[in-house]
């Protein structure tokens, strides 16, 4: 039979940007594509692309779980569902693969349900599934997003960033599950560390919104999570040092890691890649480099016709 399917292209994202823990994220031009349509019966999930063996093809699949939430909320009835995932975002890398799966699943399901949920309702539902909005907001909206999720509603401001501002992702070939990275964080922090991050996070937002990239070196400093997660990422401090020596504006863990992200101007890309790459080489760590920029358009929905 022929089935009209919805196709969604969702960008990767980098969260925290140093001090903006669980509240700042940026969309990047690395993509996962998800197609979804109704079939006569059952659940059929086909996966290809990056780390496809790590992606479930059962009801435990994250795209399916996200879609199911939308179908339940919209009271949409169906007999069967087909999902095709072309994954372009490394799993467990700190580049927002789970956020892309959630946003893609929800947008596709909402389209199949007749577009009942609004943009804001999709975002709130996605944030409730993730527990915070730092990745799902840029994955949906595109651009740089500063967010607050109060458990029900997501409040955000989006800023588009110019393509000339480069985000260089250094991704080691090892998976780091977010729950493991979060388990490294303490239950309590010193008051001085909270003050430190409040200042840096505020300066980071102001610097990116105003184009004062010369302030990013200071603004990207963090005392809430990176020093604890460095125990799982032994190359982190050396990579930070090399990136700044090579002329990067700033460098930080992308999300929970293990990806290390450097922000730099276009003319510094090669020297940053060479400098940080020398750390991985000297420590005999296999890695990949993604030369990226901000994706300002966010997730995009279209329709295709595929045979089932």
N, C-alpha and C positions, 0 to 999 in steps of 0.2 A: 504494500500500500504506500501511497504518497502521504507524507505528513509535513505540514507547514511547521517549521521550527524557528525559534527565536535564537538569535546569535548575539552574544555580548562580549565585547572586548574590554578587559579590565586592566588598568595599569598596576605595576608594582608600587610599593611605597616604602619610605624610610621614616621611622618614628623616632621620637625623642630629640634628635639632632643635638644630643648632649644633655642639657639640663631640662628639656621640656618633657619630663617623664609622664607618659600616658596622655599627653595633651597637645603635642605638636607633631605634625607629620607632613610629608611632601610626596606627591605622586611623581613617578618616574617612567620614562618611556621604554619600559620592558613589560611585556603583556602576556596575559593568559586569555584564551578564547574559550567560551562555553556556549554550546548549542543545546537547546532543550525543546522537546516536543512531546505531545501525547501519542501513545500507541495503544493497541488493542488491550494489552494486559501486561502485567509484570513491571520489573525495573531493569532497564538495560543501560549500563554505564560503560563507555569506551574511553580510554585514556591514552594519550600519546604525549611526547615532548619530554621536558626536563623532569627527571626523577619520577617517571611514570610508575615505576614499580612500588614507590612509596605511597601511592594514592589508592585508597580503597575503591573497590568496584561493587560494594554492597550497600546496604542501608546505612552503614557507618560513614559513607562518603560525605564530606563536609558540604559540598555543593548541594547534594540531595537533602541534607538536614536543613540547610538554609531555605531551599525551595519549599520544603514541607511546612516550615513555619509560615510562609506566605500563603500557601494553599489553605492551611488551617485558619489563618486570620481572615482570609477572604471567603472562607467556606466554599472553596472550589472543589468540585467532585471530578474524579477522573479514574479510568480503569488501569492505565499503564503509562509509564514515563520513560523516555529515552533521553540520556544526557551524554553529550560528547565533550570531552575536556582536552583541549590542546594546551598543555601547561608550558609556559615560558618563564616562570619564576621559580628559582630553586627552592625546594622545600626546606624548612628549618634553617633558613639563612639570615633571617632578620630583614627580609625584603617584602614582607606583606603577602606571602602566598595564601595564608588562611583568610586574610581580609578580602583578597581578590576572589577566593572561592565563595565566600559568604555574599559579597556584593553581587557577583555574577549569578549565583543561584537565586538570589532574591529578585533581582531585576528581570531575569528570564521568566521566573514563575509569575511575577506580577504582570508581565506582558501577556502570558498565556491566560491569566485570570481576567484579562480585560483592562489592565491598567488601573485597578481599583485603588491601590495605595499611592499616596503622594510621595514625592521625592523625600520630604522630611520624615514621613512615616517609615520609608525604607531605611533611612539613616538611623532612626531611633531603634528600629528592630534589629539592625545589624550591630549597633553599639551594645544593645542588651545581650546579644549572643556572644560578642567578643569580651564584654565587660568594660570596654572603654572605646573611644572613637578615634584614637590617634592614627590608626591605619585605615579604618573603614571610611572615614570622612574624605581623605584625599583620594582613595580608590574610587569613591563615588563621584566626588566633586571635581577632582583634578586640582592642580596648584598646591600651594602651601596652605595648610589648614591649622588654625589655632582653635582648639576645641575644649569644651567642658561637657561631660556627660553626668547628669545628676541621678542616674539610675532609671530615668524615664525619658528625658528630653535631652537632645544634643544641641548645644549652643556653639556656633562656630563663626569664624571669619575666614574667608578665603582670599588669598593674594596670588595673582599670577606672577611667575618669575620668568625672566628672559632666558632664552635658549643658550645664550653665551655663558651663563653661570653653569659650570659643569659639576656633576656629582659622580665621583669615581668610586665604584664599589669594588672592594677586594674581598672575594668570597672564597674561603678555604673549602676544600672538598670534604667537609665533615658536617653532619647534621647536629644542630643544637636545638632541642625542643624548648619552646618558650617556658613550659612549666618547670623544666630543670633550671633554666636561667633565673626564673623568678624565685626558685627555692634558695638561691644564694643570697637573697636580699634580707636584711635584718627586719625585725618587727618594729624596732624603734631607731630613730636617728638623733644625732646631736642637734640642738637648736641652731648652732652656728652653721651646720651643713644645710639646714632648711633655709636660713637666711642667704647663704651663698647661692643656692639654686634659685631662690626667688629673684635675686638680682640678675643672675645670668640668664634665666629664662625670659625675664622682661626685656633685657638688653638684646637678646637673640631675636625676639619678635620685632623690636623696634629697628634693629639693624637690617633685617631682611625686608621689612616693609618700606624702609627708606632708602635701601641700596647702599648703606654704609657697611660694605663688606669688610672694610679694614677693621671693624670691631668684632668680627666673627671669631677670631682666635680666642679672645677673652670670653665672648658671649657663649661659646660652645662648651665651656668647662663645666664639669659636673661633679657632684659629691654624693649623689643619691644612689646610683646603681653601677656605674662603670668600674669603680674600684673593687666592688664585690664580684662582679662578673669576670674581671680580669683573671681570676683563679681558673676559670674555664677556658680563657683565651690568652695563653701565655705570651703571644706575640703582640698583644695590644699596645703596650707602652712603647715598644721599639718602633712599631708602625706609626704611632702618633708622632713620635719625635722625627722620624724620617719625612713624613708628609709635610710637617711644618718647615723643616729645613729646606725642602724642595719648593717651597713657596705657596703651599696650600693656604687658603683663607682659614680653614678650620678642619678638624678631623674628629670623628666620634664613632662609637658603636652604632650600627644601624639597628634600631630596635633592640632586641635582646642579644644580638650578635648571632653567629660569629663574624658576619660581614663587618668590615671596617670601611667607613665612608669618609671620603675627603671631598671638600668643596673647594674649587679653584677656578681661576680664569682660564679661558681657552688656551692661552699661550703657555700655561704651566702644566697642562695635562701630561705631556710626555715625561717631564722631569719628576712629577709626582708618581706616575706609574713606575718609573725606573727606581726611584728611591724607596718606595714602600715595597715594591716587588723584591728588592734585595734582601729585605727582612725575611720574607717567606722562603726565598731561595736558601739563605744561610741557615734557616731552621728546618730545611727540608720538608716544607709544608706545601702540598699541592694546592693550587688556587686558580681562580679565574678572575679576570678584570672586566668590568662592565663600565664603559664610558657613556654616561647618561646625562640627561638634562630633565628639567621639570616638565611633566606632562600636564598641560593646563586644562585639557578638555575633560578628563575623567572618563568614567565608563561610558561606552557607546553601545546602543542597542540597535539591531537591524533584524530583518527576517530573511530566511533562506528556505529553500524547498529541497529536502533530502529524502532518499529512499530508506525505508525502514524494513 
